[in-house]
């Protein structure tokens, strides 16, 4: 009779918990469905590989090795103990039940016990990391939910061992310290209580375990633990192709009411999955150059605020409560949060930009992708920020004064300073030892050298293009430039939100390339390199695109150029974001430097994938930093900690920011700043 009552109670409690869970998950599904549909690109091989590497392989979690190991134990431990959970549940109705594994069951028992123990250790360590070590990235929010997770998981694992231990006491069996070592110890400690007390304690902890499992199951969809449900889907459905490639706006869509994203439901469905996949681990914010230098932007908080806004707004739009699984949302119920102060029937929605996300946050982003590179669940923060910027620029006409001036100068003179476009070619006249023909001055050429606005007009960057021209002359490369016909690449305009200006420049540039039969493009600018290589093809560009470091290394290998003179410098090397995280080029620049006699390459604490942005990306080159510490100063200080004689880079933007940094620190006379190509030129014979 007692077993029957236990079974009926189990059915009632479990059935209600499953009902709650299903409704909560379904509500999140409906909220995601509010987003815009996008064409799904199968690319199954790439998608499956990404899931295997970053999902099941937990690759990005191991950027923090301690945390990575902890999560690996929890991730696989979760799957393993679920099998044991089924057996434990059945034990509550069939005394002494075991899976019919025969003699192999003892090994199953051993696996379950050690998995449970290791999970307990991992949870306790996670608790220590948050509340003992007090990791900064985990301290941003104190709402008790994190504590509940630790308490629930500790209760869950301990109750497994206690249930199994008291089952042994209940059955009057001898403890098995070999195949059930932990529950065996518990059974030995309580062997004297007798079978009746053992039976009572067995069912007490059986229910404790069951209720903990069910409570946690209902809790998951309503918390950051929702990433357990959405992360794998997010990793699988993330956009494929070049990382950081922005979505194209169709300006010919006559039904478009706005350009960019001004409402949460105007993000794509894939972008909205991101919001529920977020684990709130803080890795993105911990590496964000804006955040670490005191700006208001926190990539994690940005995602979380949008997630909460989607949940609350979605509940109203779909008439489903985000907290309770009611099929009809009560229009008389009061909803609060993000400015919701009225009943659902008379609700005035808060604006996504302004009430939920501030403009200061959006304009603080350098688009460096450090956040995305760190994210273990493949969230894409930058494209959301750009979509929001697009709304401000294209729909609202709201932007910083510097951005307005930048766009005007690009439109009028095709350069950020508004300098007469006819002066674009003057840089080649300053050195008489280089030959730099225009496309109109030669009959044929192999490479089009895209000089870019920085190389054409910025005095410091002109030295970089002059050095590269010299190297190409030495290597016997047939190249030409567009000269005064060259326009801006549009990369910065696009990332500042002016997609219309970008597309205009893109189409004009492609038409120019086609007119001169361009098949290979080479540039010193990683930003232009990235947009030509990864974004222009969508608009019709058919050409091979190279960054100057790629070809310099190729020519060194081929013997076309030979670094021979000793350059005795200790160089702190800085990885630019658009060559590194955007295009995964890290080793080539280092190989070039180590091929130069006398050069010693120094690695900053934050290097390669983890390298910190110089502060120029995303249009910040043309805007003033009004909050916190200047990003370029922080990055310069990181380099100076190595006591270098030189700071080396591969990007004119980075070089400008680092040069300004050494000047601000008053060390420009002791620590030079140079592009790799300038260092190579110093080493050439003759």
Residue pairs with C-beta under 8 A, 6 or more apart in sequence:
3 93
6 92
6 93
6 203
7 93
10 89
10 92
10 93
10 210
13 210
13 211
13 214
14 210
14 214
17 214
17 215
17 217
17 218
18 217
19 325
20 218
20 325
21 217
21 218
21 220
21 221
22 325
23 320
23 325
24 218
24 221
24 222
24 325
25 221
25 229
27 221
27 314
27 315
27 318
27 320
27 321
27 322
27 325
28 221
28 226
28 229
28 230
28 276
28 311
30 314
30 318
30 320
31 272
31 310
31 311
31 314
31 315
31 318
31 322
32 269
32 272
32 273
32 276
33 269
34 264
34 265
34 272
34 310
34 314
34 317
34 318
35 265
35 266
35 267
35 268
35 269
35 270
35 271
35 272
36 265
36 266
36 267
36 268
36 269
37 268
37 269
38 247
38 268
38 269
38 270
40 237
41 239
41 240
41 241
43 240
46 240
47 236
47 237
47 240
48 236
50 235
50 236
50 238
50 378
51 232
51 235
51 236
53 59
54 60
54 235
54 376
54 378
55 231
55 232
55 235
55 236
58 68
58 71
58 72
58 75
58 376
60 373
60 374
60 375
60 376
61 67
61 68
61 71
61 72
61 376
62 68
62 69
63 283
63 374
63 609
63 610
64 283
66 125
66 129
67 129
67 281
70 122
70 125
70 126
70 129
71 122
71 376
73 118
73 119
73 121
73 122
74 119
74 122
74 123
74 126
74 153
77 115
77 116
77 118
77 119
77 122
78 119
78 228
80 111
80 112
80 115
81 112
81 115
81 116
81 119
81 157
81 160
83 112
84 108
84 112
84 115
84 116
84 160
85 213
87 97
87 98
87 99
88 160
88 163
88 164
88 206
88 209
89 210
90 97
91 97
91 163
91 167
91 206
92 203
92 206
92 210
95 170
95 171
96 167
96 171
98 105
99 105
99 108
101 108
106 176
106 179
107 179
109 176
109 179
109 180
110 178
110 179
110 180
110 181
112 160
113 161
113 164
113 179
113 180
113 181
113 182
113 183
114 181
116 157
116 160
116 161
116 182
117 157
117 161
117 182
119 153
119 157
120 154
120 157
120 158
123 150
123 153
123 154
123 157
124 154
126 150
127 150
127 154
129 135
129 138
130 138
130 139
130 146
130 150
135 282
136 282
136 286
137 281
137 282
137 283
137 285
137 286
138 146
138 281
138 282
140 282
140 285
140 298
140 300
140 301
141 280
141 304
145 223
145 224
146 224
148 219
149 223
149 225
152 212
152 215
152 216
152 219
153 216
155 208
155 212
156 209
156 212
156 213
156 216
159 205
159 208
159 209
159 212
160 209
161 182
161 183
161 186
162 183
162 186
162 201
162 205
162 208
163 202
163 205
163 206
163 209
164 180
164 183
164 186
165 182
165 183
165 184
165 185
165 186
165 187
165 190
166 186
166 187
166 190
166 198
166 199
166 201
166 202
166 205
167 183
167 198
167 202
168 174
168 175
168 176
168 180
168 183
168 184
168 187
168 198
169 187
169 190
169 191
169 193
169 194
169 195
169 197
169 198
169 201
169 202
170 195
170 198
170 199
170 201
170 202
171 195
172 195
173 187
175 183
175 184
175 185
175 187
175 188
175 191
176 184
177 184
177 185
177 188
190 198
190 201
193 201
216 225
219 225
220 226
220 228
220 229
221 229
222 322
222 323
224 278
224 279
224 280
224 304
226 276
226 277
227 276
227 277
227 278
227 279
227 377
229 276
230 273
230 276
230 277
230 377
231 277
231 279
231 376
231 377
231 378
233 273
233 277
234 273
234 274
234 277
234 377
234 378
234 379
235 377
235 378
237 270
237 273
238 270
238 378
238 380
239 245
239 270
239 380
241 534
242 530
242 533
242 534
242 535
242 582
242 583
243 369
243 372
243 581
243 582
244 367
244 369
244 372
244 382
244 383
244 530
244 534
244 581
244 582
245 534
245 535
245 538
246 383
246 386
246 494
246 495
246 535
247 268
247 383
247 387
248 499
248 503
248 538
248 539
249 259
249 260
249 390
249 394
249 499
249 500
249 503
250 256
251 259
251 500
251 503
258 266
258 391
258 394
258 395
259 390
259 391
259 394
259 395
259 499
259 500
260 387
260 388
260 389
260 390
260 391
260 392
260 393
260 394
260 395
260 497
260 499
261 267
261 352
261 384
261 387
261 388
261 390
261 391
262 351
262 352
262 353
262 388
262 391
262 395
262 396
263 352
264 272
264 306
264 309
264 310
264 313
264 352
264 356
265 310
265 313
265 314
265 317
267 384
267 387
271 380
271 383
271 384
271 387
272 310
274 303
274 379
274 380
274 384
275 303
275 306
275 307
275 310
276 307
277 377
277 378
277 379
278 300
278 303
278 304
278 307
278 377
278 379
279 376
279 377
280 300
280 304
281 300
281 376
282 300
283 374
283 375
283 376
284 299
284 300
284 303
284 370
284 371
284 372
284 374
284 375
284 379
284 381
285 291
285 298
285 299
285 300
285 301
285 371
286 292
286 374
287 370
287 371
287 373
287 374
287 610
287 612
288 297
288 298
288 299
288 370
288 371
289 366
289 368
289 370
289 612
289 613
289 615
289 631
289 634
289 635
290 297
290 364
290 365
290 366
290 631
291 297
291 298
291 299
292 612
292 634
293 625
293 628
293 629
293 630
293 631
293 634
294 627
294 628
294 629
295 360
295 361
295 364
295 625
295 627
295 628
296 358
296 360
296 361
296 364
296 627
297 360
297 361
297 362
297 364
297 365
298 361
299 371
299 381
302 357
302 361
302 381
302 384
302 385
303 379
303 381
305 338
305 356
305 357
306 352
306 356
306 357
306 384
308 337
308 338
309 338
309 350
309 352
309 356
311 322
312 322
312 335
312 337
312 338
312 340
313 349
314 320
314 322
315 321
315 322
315 329
315 335
316 329
316 335
316 344
316 347
316 349
318 329
319 328
319 329
320 326
320 327
320 329
321 329
321 330
321 333
329 344
330 344
331 343
331 344
331 345
332 343
332 344
332 345
333 343
333 344
334 342
334 343
335 342
335 343
335 344
335 347
338 350
338 355
338 356
339 348
339 350
339 355
340 347
340 350
342 348
350 356
352 388
353 359
353 362
353 388
353 391
353 392
357 388
359 392
359 398
360 627
362 385
362 388
362 389
362 392
363 389
363 399
363 400
363 403
363 619
363 623
364 627
365 382
365 385
365 618
366 577
366 613
366 615
366 616
366 617
366 618
366 620
366 631
367 382
367 385
367 386
367 495
367 577
367 617
367 618
368 577
368 581
368 612
368 613
368 617
368 618
369 382
369 577
369 581
369 582
370 577
370 581
370 610
370 612
370 613
371 379
371 381
371 382
372 378
372 379
372 380
372 381
372 382
372 581
373 581
373 609
373 610
375 381
386 494
386 495
386 497
389 399
389 495
389 496
389 497
390 497
390 498
390 499
391 497
392 398
392 399
392 497
393 399
393 403
393 496
393 497
393 498
394 497
394 498
394 499
394 500
399 496
399 497
400 623
402 622
402 623
402 624
403 496
403 497
403 619
403 622
403 623
405 418
405 622
406 416
406 492
406 493
406 496
406 619
406 622
407 493
407 496
407 498
407 501
408 418
409 415
409 416
409 417
409 418
410 416
410 488
410 490
410 493
410 501
410 505
411 501
412 418
413 419
413 420
413 421
414 421
414 453
414 486
414 487
414 488
414 505
415 421
415 424
415 453
415 456
415 457
415 488
416 453
416 488
416 492
416 621
416 622
417 457
419 457
421 484
422 484
423 456
423 457
424 451
424 456
424 457
424 483
424 484
424 486
425 438
425 456
425 481
425 483
425 484
427 451
427 455
427 456
427 462
427 465
427 466
428 434
428 436
428 466
428 469
428 481
430 462
430 466
431 466
431 470
433 470
434 466
434 469
434 470
434 473
435 469
435 473
436 449
436 469
436 481
437 445
437 479
437 480
437 481
438 480
438 481
438 482
438 483
438 485
439 445
439 448
439 480
439 481
439 482
439 483
439 485
439 516
440 483
441 480
442 478
442 480
444 478
445 478
445 479
445 480
446 477
446 478
446 479
446 520
447 472
447 477
447 478
447 479
447 480
447 520
447 521
447 522
447 546
447 551
448 479
448 480
448 481
448 482
448 513
448 516
448 518
448 520
448 521
448 522
449 465
449 468
449 469
449 472
449 479
449 480
449 481
449 522
449 523
450 481
450 482
450 486
450 489
450 521
450 522
450 523
450 525
450 528
450 532
451 465
451 481
451 482
451 486
451 523
451 524
452 486
452 488
452 489
452 523
452 524
452 525
452 528
452 652
453 488
454 461
454 525
454 652
454 653
454 656
455 461
455 462
455 464
455 465
455 524
455 525
455 652
456 462
456 465
456 486
458 652
458 656
460 652
460 655
460 656
460 659
461 524
461 652
461 655
461 656
463 678
464 524
464 652
464 655
464 675
464 677
464 678
465 524
467 675
467 677
467 678
467 680
467 681
468 524
468 548
468 677
470 681
470 684
471 552
471 555
471 561
471 677
471 680
471 681
471 684
472 479
474 560
474 561
474 684
475 555
475 560
475 561
476 560
477 555
477 560
479 522
482 512
482 516
485 512
487 505
487 508
487 509
487 512
488 505
489 505
489 509
489 525
489 527
489 528
489 531
489 532
490 501
490 502
490 503
490 504
490 505
490 506
490 509
490 531
491 502
491 527
491 528
491 530
491 531
491 535
492 527
492 618
492 619
492 621
492 622
493 501
493 502
493 505
494 501
494 502
494 531
494 535
495 617
495 618
495 619
496 618
496 619
503 539
506 535
506 536
506 539
507 539
509 536
510 536
510 539
510 540
510 541
513 521
513 541
513 543
518 543
519 542
519 543
519 544
520 543
520 544
520 545
520 546
521 532
521 543
521 544
521 545
521 546
522 545
522 546
522 547
522 548
522 551
523 529
523 532
523 545
523 546
523 547
523 548
524 547
524 548
524 651
524 652
524 675
524 677
525 651
525 652
525 653
526 547
526 576
526 577
526 578
526 579
526 582
526 583
526 650
526 651
527 578
527 617
527 651
527 653
529 545
529 546
529 547
529 578
529 579
529 583
530 578
530 579
530 582
530 583
532 541
532 543
532 545
533 545
533 583
534 582
534 583
547 579
547 583
547 585
547 650
548 650
548 677
549 579
549 585
549 588
549 589
549 592
549 650
549 676
549 677
550 585
550 588
552 561
552 592
552 676
552 677
552 680
553 588
553 591
553 592
555 561
556 562
556 563
556 592
556 595
561 680
561 684
562 684
562 685
563 595
563 596
563 597
563 680
563 683
563 684
564 597
564 683
564 684
564 685
565 597
565 682
565 683
565 684
565 685
566 597
566 598
566 683
567 596
567 597
567 598
567 599
567 679
567 682
567 683
568 598
568 599
569 598
569 599
569 600
569 644
569 645
569 646
569 672
569 679
570 600
570 602
570 642
570 643
570 644
570 645
570 646
571 593
571 599
571 600
571 601
571 602
571 644
571 645
571 646
571 647
571 648
571 679
572 602
572 604
572 639
572 640
572 642
572 644
572 646
572 647
572 648
573 589
573 590
573 593
573 601
573 602
573 603
573 604
573 607
573 647
573 648
573 649
574 604
574 611
574 614
574 635
574 639
574 647
574 648
574 649
574 654
574 658
575 586
575 589
575 607
575 608
575 611
575 650
576 614
576 649
576 650
576 651
576 653
576 654
577 611
577 613
577 614
577 617
578 617
578 651
579 585
579 589
579 650
579 651
580 586
580 608
580 609
580 611
581 609
581 611
586 608
586 609
589 648
589 650
589 676
590 601
592 676
592 680
593 599
593 601
593 648
593 676
593 679
594 601
596 679
596 680
596 683
597 683
599 679
602 642
602 644
603 642
604 611
604 638
604 639
604 641
604 642
605 638
605 641
606 612
606 638
612 631
612 634
612 635
612 638
613 631
613 635
614 631
614 632
614 635
614 649
614 651
614 653
614 654
614 657
614 658
615 625
615 630
615 631
615 632
615 635
615 657
616 632
616 653
616 654
616 656
616 657
617 653
620 631
621 653
621 656
621 657
625 631
630 661
630 664
631 657
632 657
632 658
632 660
632 661
632 664
633 661
633 664
633 665
635 657
635 658
635 661
636 647
636 658
636 661
636 662
636 664
636 665
637 661
637 665
639 647
639 658
639 661
639 671
640 662
640 665
640 667
640 671
644 671
645 670
645 671
645 672
646 671
646 672
646 673
646 674
646 679
647 658
647 662
647 671
647 672
647 673
647 674
648 673
648 674
648 675
648 676
648 679
649 655
649 658
649 673
649 674
649 675
649 676
650 675
650 676
651 675
652 675
655 673
655 674
655 675
658 673
659 668
659 673
662 668
662 671
662 673
